[in-house]
Amino acid sequence: MPTINSTIPVAHLNIRGAALLVAFPEGDQVKDYAALQTAAARAGFAGEFAIVWEDPQGRTRFIAPPQQHPFFQLVNYGQLRAQVNGSIQA
């Protein structure tokens, strides 16, 4: 579960007309997708939600709605992380 009162960086994106909020959790926060999604909704975000992280080998990993998988399979972590333009409280 995310640390109480932790701040998670996010990027607000628009992918083919769909509002998408991408969160960049760290460590054990990756395991609690539902809590992060709830935090995004609590912050007023009503679009699609995804989380992205790098695994220990430096590969980009994600949990996202199925329709967004092609997008996340093409971009790398650095490209996404460079788009951070906000945060949510978890």
Summary of the structure (lengths in Angstrom):
residues: 90
radius of gyration: 12.0
end to end distance: 9.1
largest distance: 34.1
contacts: 247
relative contact order: 0.29
helix: 32%
strand: 33%
